[in-house]
Amino acid sequence: MDVAVVGLGPAGRALASACSARGLRVVAFDPRADAVWRPTYGVWRDELGALPRSVVASEVIDPQLRAHGRHRLGRPYVLLDNAALQAALPLDGVDVREAALSDADVAGLVGSARVVVDARGARPVNARSAGKDAASQTAFGLVVEAAAAAPALGGAEGLLMDWSTDWAPDPAQPVGVPSFLYAFPTGDGGVLVEETCLAAAPPLPIDELKDRLRRRLLRRGVPVSAIDHPRAREIVRIPMLGRGTAAPRGVLALGTAGRGGNVVTGYSVAHALRVAGPWADAIAAGRVPSVDPRGPADLLRAAGLRALLRLDTAGTLDLFDAFGRRGRGSQRAFLSRDSSAPALAGAMWGMFARMPWPGRRALLAATLGVA
Ligand SMILES: Cc1cc2nc3c(=O)[nH]c(=O)nc-3n(C[C@H](O)[C@H](O)[C@H](O)COP(=O)(O)OP(=O)(O)OC[C@H]3O[C@@H](n4cnc5c(N)ncnc54)[C@H](O)[C@@H]3O)c2cc1C
Protein backbone atom coordinates (compact mmCIF):
# COMPACT_ATOMS: atom_id res chain seq x y z
CA MET A 1 0.00 0.00 0.00
CA ASP A 2 1.29 3.51 -0.80
CA VAL A 3 -0.73 5.60 1.64
CA ALA A 4 -2.91 4.95 4.69
CA VAL A 5 -5.13 7.89 5.64
CA VAL A 6 -6.83 7.73 9.03
CA GLY A 7 -9.79 10.11 9.22
CA LEU A 8 -11.88 11.34 6.29
CA GLY A 9 -12.74 14.90 7.32
CA PRO A 10 -11.83 17.67 4.88
CA ALA A 11 -8.08 17.15 5.41
CA GLY A 12 -7.99 13.36 5.11
CA ARG A 13 -10.53 13.14 2.30
CA ALA A 14 -8.80 15.81 0.20
CA LEU A 15 -5.50 13.94 0.54
CA ALA A 16 -6.94 10.46 -0.07
CA SER A 17 -8.75 11.75 -3.16
CA ALA A 18 -5.65 13.54 -4.52
CA CYS A 19 -3.47 10.44 -3.94
CA SER A 20 -5.97 8.15 -5.63
CA ALA A 21 -6.24 10.55 -8.59
CA ARG A 22 -2.48 10.16 -9.03
CA GLY A 23 -2.78 6.39 -9.25
CA LEU A 24 -1.50 5.65 -5.75
CA ARG A 25 -2.89 2.73 -3.76
CA VAL A 26 -4.75 4.25 -0.81
CA VAL A 27 -6.47 2.75 2.22
CA ALA A 28 -8.59 5.04 4.43
CA PHE A 29 -10.25 4.52 7.81
CA ASP A 30 -13.13 6.44 9.37
CA PRO A 31 -15.99 5.25 11.59
CA ARG A 32 -18.38 7.48 9.58
CA ALA A 33 -16.75 7.30 6.18
CA ASP A 34 -19.97 7.98 4.24
CA ALA A 35 -21.44 10.67 6.48
CA VAL A 36 -21.90 14.16 5.12
CA TRP A 37 -19.86 16.58 7.23
CA ARG A 38 -22.08 18.54 9.57
CA PRO A 39 -20.21 21.79 10.37
CA THR A 40 -20.98 24.86 8.29
CA TYR A 41 -17.67 25.57 6.59
CA GLY A 42 -16.84 29.03 5.26
CA VAL A 43 -13.81 29.99 3.16
CA TRP A 44 -12.84 32.95 0.99
CA ARG A 45 -13.90 32.36 -2.61
CA ASP A 46 -10.32 32.87 -3.81
CA GLU A 47 -9.27 29.89 -1.66
CA LEU A 48 -11.37 27.41 -3.64
CA GLY A 49 -8.62 26.74 -6.18
CA ALA A 50 -9.73 24.28 -8.86
CA LEU A 51 -12.84 23.09 -6.99
CA PRO A 52 -16.04 23.31 -9.07
CA ARG A 53 -18.61 26.01 -8.51
CA SER A 54 -21.03 23.33 -7.24
CA VAL A 55 -19.26 23.28 -3.86
CA VAL A 56 -20.56 26.78 -3.10
CA ALA A 57 -23.80 26.79 -1.11
CA SER A 58 -23.95 30.57 -0.84
CA GLU A 59 -21.78 33.55 -1.59
CA VAL A 60 -21.49 37.02 -0.12
CA ILE A 61 -19.59 39.42 -2.35
CA ASP A 62 -18.89 42.12 0.21
CA PRO A 63 -19.00 40.86 3.81
CA GLN A 64 -18.64 43.37 6.62
CA LEU A 65 -16.66 43.59 9.82
CA ARG A 66 -18.03 45.83 12.57
CA ALA A 67 -16.15 47.09 15.58
CA HIS A 68 -16.09 50.85 16.31
CA GLY A 69 -16.98 51.41 12.67
CA ARG A 70 -18.46 49.40 9.81
CA HIS A 71 -15.88 48.05 7.40
CA ARG A 72 -16.60 46.55 3.99
CA LEU A 73 -14.13 43.76 3.34
CA GLY A 74 -14.71 43.56 -0.43
CA ARG A 75 -13.55 39.93 -0.58
CA PRO A 76 -16.16 37.32 -1.56
CA TYR A 77 -16.81 34.73 1.14
CA VAL A 78 -18.62 31.44 0.57
CA LEU A 79 -20.32 28.81 2.67
CA LEU A 80 -19.64 25.34 1.34
CA ASP A 81 -22.12 22.65 0.35
CA ASN A 82 -20.52 19.74 2.17
CA ALA A 83 -22.16 17.00 0.10
CA ALA A 84 -21.01 18.69 -3.10
CA LEU A 85 -17.52 19.23 -1.69
CA GLN A 86 -17.29 15.54 -0.77
CA ALA A 87 -18.47 14.64 -4.29
CA ALA A 88 -15.74 16.90 -5.68
CA LEU A 89 -13.18 14.92 -3.66
CA PRO A 90 -14.09 11.41 -4.91
CA LEU A 91 -12.74 8.32 -3.21
CA ASP A 92 -12.88 6.13 -6.35
CA GLY A 93 -10.26 3.44 -6.04
CA VAL A 94 -9.67 4.11 -2.33
CA ASP A 95 -10.05 1.09 -0.05
CA VAL A 96 -12.37 2.70 2.54
CA ARG A 97 -12.82 0.89 5.85
CA GLU A 98 -15.39 1.90 8.48
CA ALA A 99 -13.32 1.84 11.65
CA ALA A 100 -12.20 4.05 14.54
CA LEU A 101 -8.49 3.55 15.05
CA SER A 102 -6.70 4.13 18.36
CA ASP A 103 -3.23 5.70 18.55
CA ALA A 104 -1.79 2.17 18.78
CA ASP A 105 -3.76 1.07 15.70
CA VAL A 106 -2.43 4.07 13.75
CA ALA A 107 1.14 3.36 14.85
CA GLY A 108 0.59 -0.26 13.81
CA LEU A 109 0.00 0.83 10.20
CA VAL A 110 3.60 2.01 9.89
CA GLY A 111 5.33 -0.55 7.70
CA SER A 112 2.14 -1.70 5.99
CA ALA A 113 1.90 1.55 4.00
CA ARG A 114 4.76 3.68 2.71
CA VAL A 115 3.17 6.82 4.20
CA VAL A 116 0.76 6.83 7.15
CA VAL A 117 -1.28 9.98 7.75
CA ASP A 118 -3.24 10.77 10.89
CA ALA A 119 -6.14 13.06 9.92
CA ARG A 120 -8.44 12.14 12.81
CA GLY A 121 -9.05 15.80 13.66
CA ALA A 122 -8.53 17.71 16.88
CA ARG A 123 -10.99 15.62 18.90
CA PRO A 124 -10.71 12.08 17.61
CA VAL A 125 -12.88 9.21 18.73
CA ASN A 126 -10.89 6.74 20.87
CA ALA A 127 -7.68 8.75 21.05
CA ARG A 128 -5.90 11.52 22.90
CA SER A 129 -7.02 15.11 22.35
CA ALA A 130 -6.49 18.55 23.87
CA GLY A 131 -7.74 18.97 27.45
CA LYS A 132 -11.14 20.55 28.02
CA ASP A 133 -9.57 23.78 29.28
CA ALA A 134 -7.31 24.19 26.23
CA ALA A 135 -7.64 27.50 24.38
CA SER A 136 -10.64 27.04 22.11
CA GLN A 137 -13.01 28.81 19.84
CA THR A 138 -16.61 28.15 20.80
CA ALA A 139 -19.78 29.28 19.10
CA PHE A 140 -23.49 28.73 19.17
CA GLY A 141 -25.50 29.31 16.02
CA LEU A 142 -29.06 29.22 14.73
CA VAL A 143 -30.27 29.00 11.17
CA VAL A 144 -33.33 31.23 10.82
CA GLU A 145 -35.40 32.45 7.87
CA ALA A 146 -33.72 35.30 5.98
CA ALA A 147 -36.61 37.71 6.68
CA ALA A 148 -36.37 37.02 10.42
CA ALA A 149 -32.57 37.45 10.39
CA ALA A 150 -32.64 40.75 8.47
CA PRO A 151 -32.62 43.03 11.54
CA ALA A 152 -29.58 41.17 12.90
CA LEU A 153 -27.65 41.88 9.72
CA GLY A 154 -28.55 45.57 9.76
CA GLY A 155 -28.23 45.98 6.00
CA ALA A 156 -25.08 43.86 5.55
CA GLU A 157 -25.05 40.96 3.06
CA GLY A 158 -23.01 38.97 5.57
CA LEU A 159 -21.06 39.63 8.76
CA LEU A 160 -17.64 38.07 9.23
CA MET A 161 -17.42 39.62 12.68
CA ASP A 162 -19.76 42.06 14.37
CA TRP A 163 -18.10 42.98 17.66
CA SER A 164 -20.96 45.27 18.83
CA THR A 165 -21.49 44.73 22.53
CA ASP A 166 -25.26 44.21 22.45
CA TRP A 167 -24.57 40.65 23.67
CA ALA A 168 -23.90 42.11 27.14
CA PRO A 169 -26.65 42.83 29.72
CA ASP A 170 -25.31 46.41 29.76
CA PRO A 171 -23.83 47.05 26.29
CA ALA A 172 -22.10 50.20 27.56
CA GLN A 173 -20.19 48.17 30.14
CA PRO A 174 -19.63 44.68 28.79
CA VAL A 175 -18.24 42.26 31.36
CA GLY A 176 -16.58 39.00 30.38
CA VAL A 177 -14.75 37.50 27.44
CA PRO A 178 -15.78 39.33 24.24
CA SER A 179 -17.73 37.56 21.51
CA PHE A 180 -18.94 38.55 18.05
CA LEU A 181 -21.80 37.79 15.70
CA TYR A 182 -21.01 35.80 12.53
CA ALA A 183 -23.91 35.84 10.06
CA PHE A 184 -24.12 34.43 6.53
CA PRO A 185 -26.91 33.26 4.23
CA THR A 186 -26.98 29.50 3.87
CA GLY A 187 -28.18 29.54 0.25
CA ASP A 188 -31.57 27.94 0.86
CA GLY A 189 -33.46 30.93 2.24
CA GLY A 190 -31.91 30.72 5.70
CA VAL A 191 -29.24 32.71 7.52
CA LEU A 192 -26.78 31.27 10.02
CA VAL A 193 -26.43 33.67 12.96
CA GLU A 194 -23.67 32.51 15.27
CA GLU A 195 -22.36 34.00 18.51
CA THR A 196 -18.65 33.27 18.48
CA CYS A 197 -15.89 33.54 21.03
CA LEU A 198 -12.75 33.72 18.89
CA ALA A 199 -10.53 32.18 21.58
CA ALA A 200 -10.66 31.68 25.32
CA ALA A 201 -9.03 29.41 27.87
CA PRO A 202 -11.01 27.87 29.43
CA PRO A 203 -13.44 28.05 26.52
CA LEU A 204 -16.50 30.29 26.82
CA PRO A 205 -19.36 27.88 27.66
CA ILE A 206 -21.95 27.17 24.96
CA ASP A 207 -24.79 28.12 27.36
CA GLU A 208 -23.26 31.56 27.83
CA LEU A 209 -23.02 32.00 24.04
CA LYS A 210 -26.63 30.86 23.70
CA ASP A 211 -27.75 33.55 26.20
CA ARG A 212 -25.67 36.20 24.47
CA LEU A 213 -27.05 35.35 21.04
CA ARG A 214 -30.62 35.46 22.29
CA ARG A 215 -30.11 38.83 23.96
CA ARG A 216 -28.40 40.28 20.90
CA LEU A 217 -31.00 39.02 18.43
CA LEU A 218 -33.96 40.14 20.53
CA ARG A 219 -32.43 43.60 20.96
CA ARG A 220 -32.05 43.88 17.18
CA GLY A 221 -35.66 42.91 16.55
CA VAL A 222 -35.38 39.28 15.47
CA PRO A 223 -38.75 37.67 16.29
CA VAL A 224 -38.70 35.47 19.38
CA SER A 225 -40.42 32.66 17.43
CA ALA A 226 -37.47 32.51 15.01
CA ILE A 227 -35.05 32.20 17.92
CA ASP A 228 -37.08 29.56 19.74
CA HIS A 229 -37.93 27.53 16.63
CA PRO A 230 -34.91 27.78 14.32
CA ARG A 231 -34.44 25.64 11.24
CA ALA A 232 -31.23 24.27 12.76
CA ARG A 233 -28.71 24.80 15.54
CA GLU A 234 -24.91 24.56 15.42
CA ILE A 235 -22.37 24.12 18.19
CA VAL A 236 -18.72 24.87 17.50
CA ARG A 237 -15.74 23.77 19.57
CA ILE A 238 -12.32 24.21 17.97
CA PRO A 239 -9.17 23.66 20.02
CA MET A 240 -6.96 26.49 18.71
CA LEU A 241 -3.75 24.46 18.87
CA GLY A 242 -5.25 21.35 17.28
CA ARG A 243 -4.98 18.08 19.10
CA GLY A 244 -2.05 19.28 21.16
CA THR A 245 -0.34 15.88 21.20
CA ALA A 246 2.22 14.53 18.73
CA ALA A 247 1.18 12.00 16.11
CA PRO A 248 2.35 8.42 16.73
CA ARG A 249 5.97 7.79 15.71
CA GLY A 250 6.49 7.48 11.96
CA VAL A 251 3.07 9.00 11.26
CA LEU A 252 2.38 12.38 9.61
CA ALA A 253 -0.37 14.50 11.17
CA LEU A 254 -2.57 16.44 8.75
CA GLY A 255 -5.36 18.98 9.26
CA THR A 256 -6.40 19.74 12.82
CA ALA A 257 -4.72 16.52 13.95
CA GLY A 258 -1.51 18.41 13.19
CA ARG A 259 -0.62 22.01 12.61
CA GLY A 260 -3.27 22.62 9.95
CA GLY A 261 -5.30 25.19 11.83
CA ASN A 262 -4.65 28.91 11.95
CA VAL A 263 -4.19 29.44 15.69
CA VAL A 264 -5.56 32.98 15.47
CA THR A 265 -8.75 32.25 13.50
CA GLY A 266 -9.36 28.54 14.22
CA TYR A 267 -9.82 27.95 10.48
CA SER A 268 -8.18 25.05 8.65
CA VAL A 269 -10.36 23.92 5.75
CA ALA A 270 -8.86 26.16 3.04
CA HIS A 271 -5.33 25.15 4.07
CA ALA A 272 -6.25 21.45 4.10
CA LEU A 273 -7.70 21.69 0.60
CA ARG A 274 -4.62 23.57 -0.62
CA VAL A 275 -1.97 21.18 0.72
CA ALA A 276 -3.62 17.95 -0.47
CA GLY A 277 -2.24 18.26 -4.03
CA PRO A 278 1.37 19.04 -3.06
CA TRP A 279 1.36 16.24 -0.47
CA ALA A 280 -0.01 13.77 -3.03
CA ASP A 281 2.60 14.94 -5.58
CA ALA A 282 5.38 14.32 -3.06
CA ILE A 283 4.09 10.84 -2.23
CA ALA A 284 3.68 9.99 -5.93
CA ALA A 285 7.30 11.08 -6.45
CA GLY A 286 8.39 8.60 -3.77
CA ARG A 287 9.03 11.23 -1.13
CA VAL A 288 7.52 11.66 2.32
CA PRO A 289 5.76 15.05 2.38
CA SER A 290 7.56 17.49 4.59
CA VAL A 291 5.62 18.88 7.50
CA ASP A 292 6.80 22.51 7.78
CA PRO A 293 9.14 23.07 10.69
CA ARG A 294 7.81 25.56 13.21
CA GLY A 295 8.89 28.91 11.86
CA PRO A 296 8.66 32.62 12.64
CA ALA A 297 5.10 32.85 11.25
CA ASP A 298 3.99 30.28 13.85
CA LEU A 299 5.65 32.30 16.60
CA LEU A 300 3.84 35.42 15.43
CA ARG A 301 0.50 33.59 15.38
CA ALA A 302 1.20 32.17 18.84
CA ALA A 303 1.81 35.73 20.05
CA GLY A 304 -1.46 36.75 18.37
CA LEU A 305 -3.31 33.98 20.19
CA ARG A 306 -1.73 35.01 23.52
CA ALA A 307 -3.00 38.54 22.93
CA LEU A 308 -6.50 37.38 22.02
CA LEU A 309 -6.72 35.28 25.16
CA ARG A 310 -5.91 38.27 27.38
CA LEU A 311 -7.40 41.33 25.67
CA ASP A 312 -10.56 42.75 27.19
CA THR A 313 -13.51 43.93 25.11
CA ALA A 314 -12.17 47.46 24.60
CA GLY A 315 -8.78 46.17 23.44
CA THR A 316 -10.39 43.55 21.17
CA LEU A 317 -12.60 46.17 19.53
CA ASP A 318 -9.61 48.46 18.99
CA LEU A 319 -7.68 45.56 17.42
CA PHE A 320 -10.39 44.46 15.00
CA ASP A 321 -11.35 48.00 14.12
CA ALA A 322 -7.71 48.48 13.09
CA PHE A 323 -7.97 45.23 11.09
CA GLY A 324 -11.07 46.57 9.33
CA ARG A 325 -9.21 49.72 8.30
CA ARG A 326 -6.29 47.81 6.75
CA GLY A 327 -6.00 47.14 3.03
CA ARG A 328 -7.15 43.84 1.54
CA GLY A 329 -3.63 42.44 1.13
CA SER A 330 -2.89 43.03 4.77
CA GLN A 331 -6.21 41.54 5.90
CA ARG A 332 -5.53 38.49 3.79
CA ALA A 333 -2.03 38.09 5.26
CA PHE A 334 -3.45 38.25 8.79
CA LEU A 335 -6.18 35.67 8.14
CA SER A 336 -4.38 33.14 5.96
CA ARG A 337 -2.77 30.04 7.43
CA ASP A 338 -0.29 30.18 4.55
CA SER A 339 1.14 33.72 4.80
CA SER A 340 4.87 34.23 5.13
CA ALA A 341 6.37 35.61 8.33
CA PRO A 342 7.24 39.01 6.77
CA ALA A 343 3.71 39.41 5.34
CA LEU A 344 2.14 38.41 8.64
CA ALA A 345 4.48 40.67 10.64
CA GLY A 346 3.60 43.57 8.33
CA ALA A 347 -0.10 42.91 8.76
CA MET A 348 0.18 42.71 12.55
CA TRP A 349 2.34 45.82 12.75
CA GLY A 350 -0.13 47.71 10.55
CA MET A 351 -2.98 46.82 12.90
CA PHE A 352 -0.94 47.79 15.96
CA ALA A 353 0.01 51.13 14.41
CA ARG A 354 -3.65 51.97 13.70
CA MET A 355 -4.84 51.34 17.25
CA PRO A 356 -5.36 54.21 19.71
CA TRP A 357 -2.67 54.48 22.41
CA PRO A 358 -4.65 52.76 25.19
CA GLY A 359 -5.38 49.90 22.79
CA ARG A 360 -1.70 49.62 21.83
CA ARG A 361 -0.69 49.50 25.49
CA ALA A 362 -3.32 46.82 26.18
CA LEU A 363 -2.20 44.79 23.17
CA LEU A 364 1.46 44.95 24.16
CA ALA A 365 0.68 43.96 27.74
CA ALA A 366 -1.55 41.12 26.56
CA THR A 367 1.03 39.83 24.09
CA LEU A 368 3.79 39.95 26.68
CA GLY A 369 1.55 38.28 29.23
CA VAL A 370 1.52 41.11 31.75
CA ALA A 371 -2.15 42.09 31.30
C1 LIG B 1 -19.02 23.46 13.82
C2 LIG B 1 -17.67 23.82 13.28
C3 LIG B 1 -17.59 24.81 12.30
C4 LIG B 1 -16.33 25.10 11.72
N1 LIG B 1 -16.29 26.06 10.75
C5 LIG B 1 -15.13 26.26 10.09
C6 LIG B 1 -15.08 27.14 8.97
O1 LIG B 1 -16.07 27.79 8.64
N2 LIG B 1 -13.92 27.26 8.28
C7 LIG B 1 -12.79 26.58 8.64
O2 LIG B 1 -11.76 26.67 7.97
N3 LIG B 1 -12.80 25.80 9.75
C8 LIG B 1 -13.92 25.61 10.47
N4 LIG B 1 -13.94 24.79 11.55
C9 LIG B 1 -12.65 24.30 12.10
C10 LIG B 1 -11.97 23.16 11.35
O3 LIG B 1 -11.54 23.60 10.10
C11 LIG B 1 -12.84 21.95 11.21
O4 LIG B 1 -12.91 21.40 12.50
C12 LIG B 1 -12.42 20.89 10.18
O5 LIG B 1 -13.46 19.93 10.15
C13 LIG B 1 -11.11 20.21 10.47
O6 LIG B 1 -10.88 19.23 9.45
P1 LIG B 1 -10.03 17.92 9.72
O7 LIG B 1 -10.19 17.06 8.51
O8 LIG B 1 -8.66 18.27 10.16
O9 LIG B 1 -10.72 17.20 10.97
P2 LIG B 1 -12.22 16.71 11.17
O10 LIG B 1 -13.17 17.46 10.33
O11 LIG B 1 -12.45 16.70 12.64
O12 LIG B 1 -12.23 15.22 10.62
C14 LIG B 1 -11.71 14.13 11.34
C15 LIG B 1 -12.25 12.85 10.75
O13 LIG B 1 -11.62 11.78 11.42
C16 LIG B 1 -12.61 10.83 11.79
N5 LIG B 1 -12.15 10.18 13.01
C17 LIG B 1 -12.24 10.65 14.28
N6 LIG B 1 -11.70 9.75 15.12
C18 LIG B 1 -11.26 8.72 14.37
C19 LIG B 1 -10.61 7.52 14.67
N7 LIG B 1 -10.34 7.18 15.94
N8 LIG B 1 -10.29 6.67 13.66
C20 LIG B 1 -10.58 7.00 12.36
N9 LIG B 1 -11.19 8.14 12.02
C21 LIG B 1 -11.53 9.00 13.03
C22 LIG B 1 -13.89 11.63 12.00
O14 LIG B 1 -15.03 10.79 11.82
C23 LIG B 1 -13.75 12.68 10.91
O15 LIG B 1 -14.33 12.27 9.70
C24 LIG B 1 -15.16 24.46 12.17
C25 LIG B 1 -15.25 23.51 13.17
C26 LIG B 1 -16.49 23.19 13.72
C27 LIG B 1 -16.55 22.13 14.81
The ligand as an SDF file (V2000), in Angstrom:
LIG
                    3D

 53 58  0  0  0  0  0  0  0  0999 V2000
  -19.0220   23.4550   13.8190 C   0  0  0  0  0  0  0  0  0  0  0  0
  -17.6660   23.8200   13.2750 C   0  0  0  0  0  0  0  0  0  0  0  0
  -17.5860   24.8110   12.2960 C   0  0  0  0  0  0  0  0  0  0  0  0
  -16.3300   25.1050   11.7220 C   0  0  0  0  0  0  0  0  0  0  0  0
  -16.2860   26.0610   10.7500 N   0  0  0  0  0  0  0  0  0  0  0  0
  -15.1260   26.2630   10.0930 C   0  0  0  0  0  0  0  0  0  0  0  0
  -15.0800   27.1420    8.9710 C   0  0  0  0  0  0  0  0  0  0  0  0
  -16.0740   27.7880    8.6360 O   0  0  0  0  0  0  0  0  0  0  0  0
  -13.9180   27.2640    8.2760 N   0  0  0  0  0  0  0  0  0  0  0  0
  -12.7930   26.5780    8.6420 C   0  0  0  0  0  0  0  0  0  0  0  0
  -11.7640   26.6660    7.9690 O   0  0  0  0  0  0  0  0  0  0  0  0
  -12.7960   25.8010    9.7530 N   0  0  0  0  0  0  0  0  0  0  0  0
  -13.9210   25.6110   10.4690 C   0  0  0  0  0  0  0  0  0  0  0  0
  -13.9380   24.7870   11.5530 N   0  0  0  0  0  0  0  0  0  0  0  0
  -12.6520   24.3010   12.1050 C   0  0  0  0  0  0  0  0  0  0  0  0
  -11.9670   23.1640   11.3460 C   0  0  0  0  0  0  0  0  0  0  0  0
  -11.5390   23.5970   10.1020 O   0  0  0  0  0  0  0  0  0  0  0  0
  -12.8440   21.9530   11.2100 C   0  0  0  0  0  0  0  0  0  0  0  0
  -12.9070   21.3970   12.5000 O   0  0  0  0  0  0  0  0  0  0  0  0
  -12.4190   20.8920   10.1790 C   0  0  0  0  0  0  0  0  0  0  0  0
  -13.4570   19.9310   10.1530 O   0  0  0  0  0  0  0  0  0  0  0  0
  -11.1060   20.2070   10.4680 C   0  0  0  0  0  0  0  0  0  0  0  0
  -10.8780   19.2290    9.4480 O   0  0  0  0  0  0  0  0  0  0  0  0
  -10.0320   17.9230    9.7150 P   0  0  0  0  0  0  0  0  0  0  0  0
  -10.1870   17.0640    8.5080 O   0  0  0  0  0  0  0  0  0  0  0  0
   -8.6630   18.2700   10.1550 O   0  0  0  0  0  0  0  0  0  0  0  0
  -10.7240   17.2000   10.9680 O   0  0  0  0  0  0  0  0  0  0  0  0
  -12.2200   16.7050   11.1710 P   0  0  0  0  0  0  0  0  0  0  0  0
  -13.1650   17.4630   10.3270 O   0  0  0  0  0  0  0  0  0  0  0  0
  -12.4520   16.6960   12.6410 O   0  0  0  0  0  0  0  0  0  0  0  0
  -12.2310   15.2160   10.6190 O   0  0  0  0  0  0  0  0  0  0  0  0
  -11.7050   14.1340   11.3410 C   0  0  0  0  0  0  0  0  0  0  0  0
  -12.2450   12.8510   10.7490 C   0  0  0  0  0  0  0  0  0  0  0  0
  -11.6190   11.7820   11.4220 O   0  0  0  0  0  0  0  0  0  0  0  0
  -12.6060   10.8280   11.7900 C   0  0  0  0  0  0  0  0  0  0  0  0
  -12.1470   10.1770   13.0140 N   0  0  0  0  0  0  0  0  0  0  0  0
  -12.2360   10.6520   14.2850 C   0  0  0  0  0  0  0  0  0  0  0  0
  -11.6960    9.7540   15.1240 N   0  0  0  0  0  0  0  0  0  0  0  0
  -11.2580    8.7240   14.3660 C   0  0  0  0  0  0  0  0  0  0  0  0
  -10.6140    7.5170   14.6720 C   0  0  0  0  0  0  0  0  0  0  0  0
  -10.3380    7.1810   15.9370 N   0  0  0  0  0  0  0  0  0  0  0  0
  -10.2850    6.6700   13.6590 N   0  0  0  0  0  0  0  0  0  0  0  0
  -10.5770    6.9950   12.3580 C   0  0  0  0  0  0  0  0  0  0  0  0
  -11.1930    8.1390   12.0220 N   0  0  0  0  0  0  0  0  0  0  0  0
  -11.5300    8.9970   13.0260 C   0  0  0  0  0  0  0  0  0  0  0  0
  -13.8890   11.6250   11.9970 C   0  0  0  0  0  0  0  0  0  0  0  0
  -15.0310   10.7940   11.8150 O   0  0  0  0  0  0  0  0  0  0  0  0
  -13.7520   12.6840   10.9060 C   0  0  0  0  0  0  0  0  0  0  0  0
  -14.3280   12.2670    9.6990 O   0  0  0  0  0  0  0  0  0  0  0  0
  -15.1560   24.4590   12.1680 C   0  0  0  0  0  0  0  0  0  0  0  0
  -15.2540   23.5090   13.1730 C   0  0  0  0  0  0  0  0  0  0  0  0
  -16.4930   23.1870   13.7220 C   0  0  0  0  0  0  0  0  0  0  0  0
  -16.5530   22.1350   14.8080 C   0  0  0  0  0  0  0  0  0  0  0  0
  1  2  1  0
  2  3  1  0
  2 52  2  0
  3  4  2  0
  4  5  1  0
  4 50  1  0
  5  6  2  0
  6  7  1  0
  6 13  1  0
  7  8  2  0
  7  9  1  0
  9 10  1  0
 10 11  2  0
 10 12  1  0
 12 13  2  0
 13 14  1  0
 14 15  1  0
 14 50  1  0
 15 16  1  0
 16 17  1  0
 16 18  1  0
 18 19  1  0
 18 20  1  0
 20 21  1  0
 20 22  1  0
 22 23  1  0
 23 24  1  0
 24 25  2  0
 24 26  1  0
 24 27  1  0
 27 28  1  0
 28 29  2  0
 28 30  1  0
 28 31  1  0
 31 32  1  0
 32 33  1  0
 33 34  1  0
 33 48  1  0
 34 35  1  0
 35 36  1  0
 35 46  1  0
 36 37  1  0
 36 45  1  0
 37 38  2  0
 38 39  1  0
 39 40  1  0
 39 45  2  0
 40 41  1  0
 40 42  2  0
 42 43  1  0
 43 44  2  0
 44 45  1  0
 46 47  1  0
 46 48  1  0
 48 49  1  0
 50 51  2  0
 51 52  1  0
 52 53  1  0
M  END
$$$$
